[in-house]
């Protein structure tokens, strides 16, 4: 995926990786779900990639860590997503999973579409964000930041993405061409 429209964000995260000053929580906001998902996975792989010696926003895509993340079975990376709503018991289960010692030094959890959290789940997450552990990084993502609790927003470093997935750009171009064809008709 091409993240060229978000070069400022990439440079900022690269600097964070190089100085080893990762935040305990990131809130990734973007309208394009596919683009956000790919961006987050790229960031996670940049953190865990065994070949990323220079600590860039880069992943080799071939080491065991990158392959495990790509296959959804990396031991220190947790993803919570729901088609309907994210409930308090799911947050509690995540907390329990994260309480086990990390195998490789850091654990990352990603809660996708946090705007789908129930109020109870959001409050449970807030308690977790207020008392961060050194070896745990939270990545939260959403499309609509206006429905996220302000207290959750204030506990996170915000990353606002402007790019779109290539599929979305192709669809936009197709629509523009159809509009031109109709206009010319």
N, C-alpha and C positions, 0 to 999 in steps of 0.2 A: 504494500500500500504506500502511496506517495503522500507524505505529510508536509509538502512544500508550502502549503498555505499557513502552516503553524510553525514556521521556523523560529520565531521568538520563543515559543513554548519549548521547542526542542533544545534551543541554546540554553535556556534557563535550567531545564532538567539535566542536560549534559553537565553544566556547571555544578549542579547539586550532586550528581554521581561522582564527578571528579574530586570534589571536596568531601565526599562521604557525609554530607549533611542532609540526608533524606528527612523529610517531614514525617511526623507520626500519622498524618492523615491528609489525603488529597481528595478534592471534590472536582471531578471532571464533568464539565457541562458542555453539551453539544447537541445539536438538533438531529444529526445523522447517527443513528444507533450503530450501524455497521462500522462507520468510521471511528466512533468512540471506542467500540469494542476492540478494533484492530490497534488503535492507539494505546489503549490500556495494556493489551497483551504485549505489544512491543516494549512498553515501559517495564513491565514485569520481567520480560526476557532480558532486557538490558541490565537489570539489577542482578539476575541470577546467571547469566551466560558465562560459561567457563572460559570462553575465548575473548571476552570483552576486557582485555587487560588494560586498555587505555581509559576505561570507564566512560565511554561515549554513549549516546542514545543509539545503541547498536546491539544486534544479536547475530550470532553466526548461523542460527537455524539448524545446526548439525550436532552440537554437543548433546550429551545426555539430558542436561537441564532444559535446553530449548525444546528438544524432542518431547520430553515429559510434559512441559507446559502446553505444547501444541496438541498433545493427545489428552490433555485434561487430567493427568495423573501425577503432577509434581507434588511431592509430599508436603512442601511448605507453602503451597499456594491454594487458597480456598476461594471458591466463587459461589455467591448466593444470588440466585435469580429466580423470579417467580412470574408465571403468566398472569396471575391475578393480584395477590397482595402478599407482602412480606410480613409475617406475623412474629410476635414476641418470642414464641417458642423456637423459631428458626434462628433468631439472634442469640438466644440462650444456648442452643446447640453449637452455634459458631463459637461463642465464648468458651464453651467446654472444649471444643476441638483445639482452640488456640492455647489453651492452658497447658497442653503437652509441650515439652521442650522441643525447640527447633532442631532439625537434623543438620542444617547448613548455616546457622547463625541468624537468619532472619525469616520471619513468616510474613506473608502478605495475604490479606483477605480483600476481596472485591465484592461489594454489594451493588448489583446492577439495578438501575431504575429505582433509586431510593424514594422517589415520589410515590411508589407503590406501598411504602411501609405504613402499617397501622400506627396509630398514635402511641400505643403501648410499645410496639417494636422500636419506634423512633426514640422514645424515652429510654428504653433499655440500651440502645446503641449510644445514646448521649452519655450515659454513665460510663460506658466503655471508652468513649473518646476523651472524657474528662480526666481519666486516669491512665494515660498511655504507658505501655511498656516499651522499653528500649528496643526490643527485637521484633516488634510487631508494627507493620505498616498497613493502614487502612486506605483503600481506594474505593470511593463512592462515586457512582455515576448517575446522571439524570439528564433529561431533556429540558425540564421545566423547573428551574431553581426557585421560582416564586412560591412553590408549594412545599419546599423543604423548610424544616424548622430553622429559624434564624440562629438558634443556639448551636445547631449542627454545623451550619455554614461557618459560624465564627470559630469553630474548632479545627477547621480544615484549610489547607492551602488550596485556593481555587485555580483550576486550569480551565480556561474557556477556549474551546476548539471552534474554529471557523471553517475548517476544511470539510469536504464531502467525499464519500466513497466514490470510486471510479464508476461503479454501476449507476450511482445517482447522477453523476455528471453526464454519462452517456444517455440516460433517460431524459435529462433536461435538454440535451442537444437534439434528441429525436423529437421532443415536443416542440422546440423552436422551429425545426424544419417543417413539421406538420402545420404549425401556425402560418409559416411563410407560404406553404403550398396552398393553404386555404385562402390566404390574403391575395395571392396571385390569381386565384381562380375567379 
